[in-house]
Amino acid sequence: PARQSFGRSGRGAAADLTGTLLTAWAYAGAGDGKRAYETLNRLRGERYFNVFRDYHAGLIASVIGDRAEAERKLKAAYDADHNTLRIVDGYARFEAGIGRTDLAIDAYSEFEKVMPRHPLVVDALDKLKAGKPLSPLIASAQEGAAEVLYGLGSAGSTQGDELPAVVYLRLALYLAPDHAVGRLTLADALDRMKQVERSNEAYAQIPASSPLKLNADIQIGLNLEQLGRGDEALQHLDTVLKANPDNVDVISALGNVQRARKKFTEATETYTRAINLIEPGREANNWTLFYFRGTAYERAGEWQKAEADLKKALNLVPPTQPNAKAQVLNYLAYSWVDRNMNIDDSFTMLKQAVDLSPRDGMIIDSLGWAYFRLGRWDDAVRELEKAVELKPGDPTINDHLGDAYWRTGRRLEGKFQWQHAKDLNPEPEELAKINAKLKDGLPEPDKPTATAENPPAQDPAQTVPAPVAAPHNAENPELPKGAPAPSEPPGAADKKPGK
């Protein structure tokens, strides 16, 4: 029997959890609730086992009609973890199903504070407030087994174990083909594995009736950009926008693709359209719109508008997203340094960005390149060597290190780094500069460069050329959690599109 196979499924915590949960659902499917509960009660040891045990015990109790046990176990799971959507959804749908609509609304509303505007939550709240019923999260043992596999796949995807996650998710979808959240999670895992075509196939299979369909359509557009099909991406998102003209997430996605395709002025107009639709008091939830518009303004040569937006984004980014704050600090500070403005503040901010995200080679590159721009060659070498260790395959960082080596007299090493940068497939305009340096080296500096201890006294607008480039990592901040905001923008606007 299947139950015996589940019991022999493997060794280790994950295998024990999987086998035990699937065995319990097999008993539930056979109508043996007592054996199902006994099986689940064997889950002990790992702390997170308790949440899985209570969640699935509640779902099993609901399926077999044990209302009191279902309420007790689902409430226990919810009390232990009310920040996980599936647990919130399962608990709220059960409460709504037994007539406790107020408790269901409260649960969804609390989740909204953690993850605003999630389409499944918005849809459920709209139905509850309109007096419409919600279907149970799980209606059969087969769907319950699929939920086990989905939960394991979702956890693996979140932790970066995409390959086993994809296996679990495909098994879940075999058992429950209409599991829209599972299909969305599968698409995201494939995306992270750089299987973008397959990712789009999974997104396209989400039914039109699902609240997640709009999220899927947005991701399809962003992925088309990743595939180098930018015109198709713009067409696709234009079509989605016509059907959802006031949806901030669709408008933002369109702006991201425009920015990736270096249509910076158009992108600023698109982001402005989205910003104008933000509800009063919700600016903090949409800080990325100001950040993205600021980067687009900067690339379009409208520095004053860019600076205002970047400052606003820095004030709005929540403290719970340190990597995101590091990206905003990086972009604003680097832009100041590149214009010889606010030198001391810039270095303080860049060092803060490194402290917040110490393993981000691109941010460390920005600090090193800022030292280089100010003529502090030895400091530049120190930081850029760290950046290359963290991000050895990035052509920009290797190019920067080559420049720093050259300025410190290590010219053979400088040429080696330039050659390495050339081999890493840089952008065509950067390749031309690298080839020129390989041939002739760097010219001598025209004049002494300002330092953080000796900022320029002149009007920087009169003495400093336009920025060479925006910080090349600054187009990829950590976005707020929750669909349908894209998990990542489509790629640095001053680089080849790519995540």
C-alpha positions as CSV (number, residue, x, y, z in Angstrom):
1,P,0.0,0.0,0.0
2,A,1.0,3.6,-0.5
3,R,1.3,4.1,3.3
4,Q,4.1,1.5,3.5
5,S,5.9,3.2,0.6
6,F,5.7,6.6,2.4
7,G,7.1,5.0,5.5
8,R,10.2,3.8,3.5
9,S,10.6,7.2,1.7
10,G,14.0,8.0,3.1
11,R,16.0,9.2,6.0
12,G,16.5,12.6,7.5
13,A,14.3,15.3,8.9
14,A,12.8,16.3,5.6
15,A,12.1,12.7,4.5
16,D,10.6,11.9,7.9
17,L,8.3,15.0,7.7
18,T,7.3,14.1,4.1
19,G,6.6,10.5,4.8
20,T,4.7,11.1,8.0
21,L,2.4,13.8,6.5
22,L,1.7,11.8,3.4
23,T,1.0,8.7,5.4
24,A,-1.5,10.7,7.6
25,W,-3.3,11.9,4.5
26,A,-3.4,8.4,3.1
27,Y,-5.2,7.3,6.3
28,A,-7.5,10.3,6.0
29,G,-8.3,9.3,2.4
30,A,-9.2,5.8,3.7
31,G,-11.5,7.3,6.3
32,D,-9.3,6.4,9.3
33,G,-9.1,9.7,11.1
34,K,-7.8,8.1,14.3
35,R,-4.7,6.5,12.6
36,A,-4.2,9.8,10.7
37,Y,-4.0,11.7,14.0
38,E,-1.8,9.1,15.6
39,T,0.6,9.3,12.6
40,L,0.8,13.1,12.9
41,N,1.5,13.0,16.6
42,R,4.7,11.1,15.9
43,L,6.2,14.3,14.5
44,R,8.5,15.5,17.2
45,G,11.9,17.1,17.5
46,E,12.3,19.9,15.0
47,R,10.5,23.1,16.1
48,Y,9.0,23.7,12.7
49,F,7.5,20.2,12.8
50,N,4.9,21.5,15.2
51,V,3.5,24.0,12.8
52,F,3.3,21.5,9.9
53,R,1.7,18.9,12.3
54,D,-1.0,21.3,13.5
55,Y,-1.7,22.7,10.1
56,H,-2.2,19.4,8.4
57,A,-4.0,17.9,11.4
58,G,-6.4,20.8,11.1
59,L,-6.9,20.3,7.4
60,I,-7.4,16.5,7.8
61,A,-9.9,17.1,10.6
62,S,-11.8,19.5,8.3
63,V,-11.8,17.0,5.4
64,I,-13.1,14.2,7.6
65,G,-15.7,16.4,9.3
66,D,-14.2,16.7,12.7
67,R,-15.0,20.4,13.2
68,A,-13.8,20.8,16.8
69,E,-10.4,19.3,16.1
70,A,-10.1,21.3,12.9
71,E,-10.7,24.5,14.7
72,R,-8.3,23.7,17.5
73,K,-5.4,22.6,15.3
74,L,-5.8,25.3,12.6
75,K,-6.0,28.0,15.3
76,A,-2.8,26.5,16.9
77,A,-1.0,26.7,13.6
78,Y,-2.2,30.2,13.0
79,D,-1.2,31.4,16.5
80,A,2.3,29.9,15.9
81,D,2.7,31.4,12.4
82,H,0.4,34.1,11.2
83,N,2.8,35.4,8.6
84,T,2.6,32.4,6.2
85,L,-0.1,32.8,3.7
86,R,-1.2,29.2,3.4
87,I,-1.7,28.9,7.1
88,V,-3.6,32.2,7.3
89,D,-5.7,31.2,4.3
90,G,-6.5,27.7,5.7
91,Y,-7.5,29.1,9.1
92,A,-9.5,32.0,7.7
93,R,-11.4,29.8,5.1
94,F,-12.3,27.4,7.9
95,E,-13.6,30.1,10.2
96,A,-15.6,31.6,7.3
97,G,-17.0,28.2,6.5
98,I,-18.5,27.8,10.0
99,G,-19.9,31.3,9.9
100,R,-17.3,33.2,11.8
101,T,-16.7,35.8,9.1
102,D,-15.4,38.4,11.5
103,L,-12.5,36.1,12.6
104,A,-11.7,35.4,8.9
105,I,-11.6,39.1,8.1
106,D,-9.4,39.8,11.1
107,A,-6.9,37.1,10.0
108,Y,-6.7,38.4,6.5
109,S,-6.5,42.0,7.6
110,E,-3.6,41.2,10.0
111,F,-1.8,39.5,7.1
112,E,-2.4,42.6,5.0
113,K,-0.2,44.5,7.4
114,V,2.7,42.1,6.7
115,M,2.2,41.7,3.0
116,P,0.0,44.4,1.6
117,R,-2.2,43.8,-1.5
118,H,-1.6,40.1,-2.0
119,P,-4.1,39.2,-4.7
120,L,-5.4,36.1,-2.8
121,V,-6.0,38.1,0.3
122,V,-7.6,41.0,-1.6
123,D,-9.9,38.5,-3.4
124,A,-10.9,36.7,-0.1
125,L,-11.6,40.0,1.7
126,D,-13.7,41.3,-1.2
127,K,-15.8,38.1,-1.2
128,L,-16.2,38.1,2.6
129,K,-17.3,41.7,2.8
130,A,-19.8,41.1,-0.1
131,G,-21.3,38.2,1.9
132,K,-20.0,35.6,-0.6
133,P,-18.8,32.2,0.7
134,L,-15.2,31.0,0.5
135,S,-14.4,27.4,-0.5
136,P,-12.2,25.4,1.9
137,L,-8.5,25.4,1.2
138,I,-8.4,21.6,1.0
139,A,-11.4,19.5,0.1
140,S,-10.0,16.0,-0.3
141,A,-7.1,13.7,0.8
142,Q,-5.6,14.0,-2.7
143,E,-5.5,17.8,-2.4
144,G,-4.1,17.3,1.1
145,A,-1.2,15.2,-0.2
146,A,-0.6,17.9,-2.9
147,E,-0.5,20.5,-0.1
148,V,2.3,18.5,1.7
149,L,4.4,18.5,-1.5
150,Y,3.6,22.1,-2.2
151,G,4.7,23.1,1.3
152,L,8.1,21.3,0.9
153,G,8.6,22.7,-2.6
154,S,7.8,26.2,-1.4
155,A,10.2,26.0,1.5
156,G,13.0,24.7,-0.8
157,S,12.4,27.5,-3.3
158,T,12.6,30.1,-0.5
159,Q,15.9,28.6,0.8
160,G,17.5,28.4,-2.6
161,D,17.2,24.7,-3.2
162,E,15.4,25.1,-6.5
163,L,16.0,21.6,-8.0
164,P,14.3,19.5,-5.3
165,A,11.7,22.3,-5.0
166,V,10.8,21.9,-8.6
167,V,10.4,18.1,-8.1
168,Y,8.1,18.5,-5.2
169,L,6.1,21.2,-6.9
170,R,5.6,19.2,-10.1
171,L,4.4,16.2,-8.0
172,A,2.0,18.6,-6.2
173,L,0.6,19.9,-9.5
174,Y,0.2,16.3,-10.7
175,L,-2.1,15.7,-7.8
176,A,-3.8,19.1,-7.9
177,P,-3.5,20.7,-11.3
178,D,-5.5,23.7,-10.2
179,H,-3.2,24.6,-7.4
180,A,-2.5,28.1,-8.6
181,V,-0.1,29.1,-5.8
182,G,1.9,25.9,-6.5
183,R,2.1,26.8,-10.2
184,L,3.2,30.3,-9.4
185,T,5.9,29.0,-7.1
186,L,7.1,26.5,-9.7
187,A,7.3,29.3,-12.2
188,D,9.4,31.4,-9.8
189,A,11.7,28.5,-9.0
190,L,12.3,27.9,-12.7
191,D,13.0,31.6,-13.2
192,R,15.7,31.5,-10.5
193,M,17.2,28.4,-12.3
194,K,17.4,30.6,-15.4
195,Q,14.8,28.4,-17.2
196,V,12.9,31.4,-18.2
197,E,11.0,29.9,-21.1
198,R,9.7,27.1,-18.9
199,S,8.9,29.7,-16.2
200,N,6.7,31.5,-18.7
201,E,5.0,28.3,-19.7
202,A,4.1,27.7,-16.0
203,Y,2.8,31.3,-15.6
204,A,0.7,30.9,-18.7
205,Q,-1.0,27.8,-17.2
206,I,-2.5,29.7,-14.3
207,P,-6.2,29.9,-15.0
208,A,-7.8,33.2,-15.9
209,S,-10.2,32.8,-13.0
210,S,-7.4,32.8,-10.4
211,P,-6.6,36.0,-8.5
212,L,-3.0,35.2,-9.3
213,K,-3.4,35.5,-13.1
214,L,-2.5,39.2,-13.1
215,N,0.7,38.5,-11.2
216,A,1.5,35.8,-13.7
217,D,0.8,38.1,-16.7
218,I,3.2,40.7,-15.2
219,Q,5.9,38.1,-14.7
220,I,5.5,36.9,-18.3
221,G,6.2,40.4,-19.5
222,L,9.3,40.8,-17.3
223,N,10.6,37.4,-18.4
224,L,10.1,38.3,-22.1
225,E,12.5,41.2,-21.4
226,Q,15.0,38.7,-19.8
227,L,14.9,36.7,-23.0
228,G,15.8,39.7,-25.0
229,R,12.3,40.0,-26.5
230,G,11.9,43.6,-25.3
231,D,9.4,44.8,-27.9
232,E,7.3,41.7,-27.2
233,A,7.5,42.4,-23.5
234,L,6.3,46.0,-24.0
235,Q,3.4,44.8,-26.2
236,H,2.4,42.2,-23.7
237,L,2.4,44.6,-20.8
238,D,0.5,47.3,-22.8
239,T,-2.2,44.7,-23.4
240,V,-2.3,43.8,-19.7
241,L,-2.4,47.5,-18.9
242,K,-5.4,48.1,-21.1
243,A,-7.4,45.5,-19.2
244,N,-6.1,46.9,-15.8
245,P,-5.6,50.7,-16.5
246,D,-5.3,51.7,-12.8
247,N,-3.2,48.8,-11.5
248,V,0.0,50.1,-10.0
249,D,1.8,46.9,-10.3
250,V,1.2,46.6,-14.0
251,I,2.2,50.2,-14.6
252,S,5.4,49.7,-12.5
253,A,6.3,46.5,-14.5
254,L,5.9,48.5,-17.7
255,G,8.2,51.2,-16.3
256,N,10.8,48.5,-15.3
257,V,10.9,47.2,-18.9
258,Q,11.2,50.7,-20.4
259,R,14.0,51.4,-18.0
260,A,15.8,48.2,-18.9
261,R,15.5,49.1,-22.5
262,K,17.0,52.5,-21.8
263,K,13.8,54.4,-22.6
264,F,14.5,56.5,-19.5
265,T,12.2,59.5,-20.2
266,E,9.3,57.2,-21.0
267,A,10.0,55.2,-17.8
268,T,9.8,58.4,-15.7
269,E,6.4,59.2,-17.1
270,T,5.2,55.6,-16.5
271,Y,6.4,55.6,-12.9
272,T,4.8,59.0,-12.4
273,R,1.5,57.6,-13.6
274,A,1.9,54.8,-11.0
275,I,2.9,57.2,-8.2
276,N,-0.2,59.3,-8.9
277,L,-2.4,56.2,-8.2
278,I,-0.9,55.5,-4.7
279,E,-3.5,55.7,-2.1
280,P,-3.0,58.2,0.7
281,G,-0.8,56.8,3.5
282,R,0.5,54.0,1.3
283,E,3.7,55.6,0.0
284,A,5.9,53.5,2.2
285,N,4.5,50.4,0.6
286,N,5.5,51.7,-2.8
287,W,8.9,53.1,-2.1
288,T,10.4,51.3,-5.0
289,L,8.4,53.5,-7.4
290,F,10.3,56.5,-6.2
291,Y,13.6,54.6,-6.3
292,F,13.0,53.4,-9.8
293,R,11.8,56.8,-11.0
294,G,14.9,58.4,-9.4
295,T,17.2,56.0,-11.2
296,A,15.4,56.7,-14.5
297,Y,15.6,60.5,-14.0
298,E,19.3,60.2,-13.2
299,R,19.9,58.2,-16.4
300,A,17.8,60.7,-18.4
301,G,20.0,63.5,-17.1
302,E,17.5,65.2,-14.8
303,W,19.6,65.1,-11.7
304,Q,17.6,67.4,-9.4
305,K,14.4,65.3,-9.9
306,A,16.5,62.1,-9.5
307,E,18.0,63.3,-6.2
308,A,14.6,64.2,-4.8
309,D,13.2,60.8,-5.6
310,L,16.2,58.9,-4.3
311,K,16.1,60.9,-1.0
312,K,12.4,60.1,-0.7
313,A,13.0,56.4,-1.4
314,L,15.7,56.4,1.3
315,N,13.2,57.8,3.8
316,L,10.5,55.4,2.9
317,V,12.4,52.1,2.7
318,P,11.5,50.0,5.7
319,P,14.1,49.1,8.3
320,T,13.1,45.4,7.9
321,Q,14.7,45.5,4.4
322,P,18.4,46.1,5.0
323,N,19.6,45.0,1.6
324,A,17.1,47.3,0.0
325,K,18.3,50.2,2.1
326,A,21.9,49.4,1.1
327,Q,20.9,49.6,-2.6
328,V,19.3,53.1,-2.2
329,L,22.2,54.4,-0.1
330,N,24.6,53.1,-2.7
331,Y,22.9,54.7,-5.7
332,L,22.4,58.1,-4.0
333,A,25.9,58.2,-2.5
334,Y,27.6,57.1,-5.6
335,S,25.8,59.6,-7.7
336,W,26.9,62.4,-5.3
337,V,30.6,61.2,-5.5
338,D,30.4,61.1,-9.3
339,R,29.4,64.8,-9.2
340,N,31.9,65.7,-6.4
341,M,28.9,66.6,-4.2
342,N,28.4,65.9,-0.5
343,I,31.7,64.0,-0.4
344,D,31.8,63.2,3.4
345,D,28.2,62.2,3.5
346,S,28.6,60.0,0.5
347,F,31.4,58.0,2.0
348,T,29.5,57.6,5.3
349,M,26.5,56.3,3.3
350,L,28.6,54.0,1.1
351,K,30.2,52.5,4.2
352,Q,26.8,52.1,5.8
353,A,25.6,50.3,2.6
354,V,28.5,47.9,2.9
355,D,27.8,47.3,6.6
356,L,24.1,46.5,5.7
357,S,25.0,44.2,2.8
358,P,28.7,43.1,3.4
359,R,28.5,40.2,0.9
360,D,27.3,42.3,-2.0
361,G,30.3,42.6,-4.3
362,M,28.6,45.2,-6.4
363,I,28.1,47.6,-3.5
364,I,31.7,47.1,-2.4
365,D,32.6,47.9,-5.9
366,S,30.8,51.2,-5.7
367,L,32.8,52.1,-2.6
368,G,36.0,51.2,-4.3
369,W,35.1,53.0,-7.4
370,A,34.2,56.1,-5.4
371,Y,37.7,56.0,-3.8
372,F,39.1,55.7,-7.4
373,R,37.1,58.7,-8.6
374,L,38.6,60.7,-5.8
375,G,42.2,59.7,-6.5
376,R,42.6,57.4,-3.4
377,W,44.1,54.6,-5.5
378,D,45.3,52.4,-2.7
379,D,41.9,52.5,-0.9
380,A,40.3,51.7,-4.3
381,V,42.5,48.7,-4.8
382,R,41.7,47.3,-1.3
383,E,37.9,47.6,-1.8
384,L,37.9,46.5,-5.4
385,E,39.9,43.4,-4.7
386,K,37.2,42.5,-2.1
387,A,34.5,43.1,-4.7
388,V,36.2,40.8,-7.2
389,E,36.5,38.0,-4.7
390,L,32.7,38.3,-4.1
391,K,31.7,38.7,-7.7
392,P,34.5,37.4,-9.9
393,G,32.4,37.1,-13.0
394,D,31.3,40.7,-13.3
395,P,33.0,42.6,-16.1
396,T,32.5,46.0,-14.6
397,I,34.2,45.2,-11.3
398,N,37.2,43.6,-13.1
399,D,37.5,46.6,-15.3
400,H,37.4,48.9,-12.2
401,L,40.1,46.8,-10.5
402,G,42.3,47.0,-13.6
403,D,42.0,50.8,-13.6
404,A,43.0,50.9,-9.9
405,Y,46.0,48.6,-10.4
406,W,47.1,50.8,-13.3
407,R,47.0,54.0,-11.2
408,T,49.0,52.4,-8.4
409,G,51.7,51.4,-10.8
410,R,50.8,47.7,-11.1
411,R,50.3,48.0,-14.8
412,L,50.8,44.3,-15.8
413,E,48.1,43.3,-13.3
414,G,45.9,46.1,-14.6
415,K,46.2,44.8,-18.1
416,F,45.4,41.3,-16.9
417,Q,42.2,42.6,-15.2
418,W,41.1,44.5,-18.3
419,Q,41.7,41.4,-20.4
420,H,39.6,39.4,-17.9
421,A,36.9,42.0,-18.1
422,K,36.9,41.8,-21.9
423,D,36.5,38.0,-21.7
424,L,33.4,38.4,-19.5
425,N,31.3,39.8,-22.3
426,P,30.9,43.5,-21.3
427,E,28.5,45.9,-23.0
428,P,29.6,47.0,-26.5
429,E,30.4,50.6,-25.4
430,E,32.4,49.3,-22.4
431,L,34.2,46.8,-24.6
432,A,35.4,49.7,-26.8
433,K,36.8,51.5,-23.7
434,I,38.5,48.3,-22.5
435,N,40.1,47.7,-25.8
436,A,41.5,51.2,-25.8
437,K,43.0,50.7,-22.4
438,L,44.5,47.4,-23.4
439,K,46.2,49.2,-26.2
440,D,47.3,52.5,-24.6
441,G,46.7,52.2,-20.9
442,L,45.0,55.0,-18.9
443,P,45.9,58.6,-19.6
444,E,47.4,60.6,-16.7
445,P,44.8,62.4,-14.6
446,D,44.2,66.0,-15.8
447,K,44.3,67.5,-12.4
448,P,44.3,66.4,-8.7
449,T,41.1,64.8,-7.7
450,A,39.0,65.8,-4.7
451,T,39.1,63.6,-1.6
452,A,36.7,63.1,1.2
453,E,39.0,65.2,3.3
454,N,39.4,67.9,0.6
455,P,36.1,68.3,-1.3
456,P,36.1,70.7,-4.3
457,A,35.5,74.4,-3.7
458,Q,34.3,75.0,-7.3
459,D,30.7,74.7,-8.5
460,P,30.6,71.0,-9.4
461,A,28.2,71.6,-12.3
462,Q,31.0,73.6,-13.9
463,T,33.9,71.2,-13.3
464,V,32.6,67.6,-13.3
465,P,31.4,65.8,-16.4
466,A,28.2,63.8,-16.4
467,P,28.4,60.5,-14.5
468,V,30.2,57.7,-16.3
469,A,27.5,55.3,-15.2
470,A,25.0,54.7,-12.5
471,P,26.1,52.2,-9.8
472,H,25.7,49.0,-11.8
473,N,24.0,47.1,-9.0
474,A,21.5,49.8,-8.1
475,E,18.7,48.6,-10.4
476,N,18.1,45.5,-8.3
477,P,16.8,46.4,-4.8
478,E,15.1,43.9,-2.6
479,L,11.4,44.5,-3.3
480,P,8.6,44.5,-0.8
481,K,7.3,41.0,-0.2
482,G,4.0,40.1,-1.8
483,A,2.5,39.6,-5.2
484,P,1.8,41.0,-7.6
485,A,4.9,43.2,-7.3
486,P,7.6,41.6,-9.4
487,S,10.2,39.8,-7.5
488,E,12.9,41.7,-9.3
489,P,13.1,44.4,-11.8
490,P,14.2,43.3,-15.3
491,G,17.8,44.3,-15.0
492,A,20.3,47.1,-14.8
493,A,19.4,49.8,-17.3
494,D,23.1,50.4,-18.0
495,K,23.9,46.7,-18.5
496,K,22.6,43.9,-20.6
497,P,19.1,43.1,-19.2
498,G,19.3,40.3,-16.7
499,K,18.5,39.6,-13.1
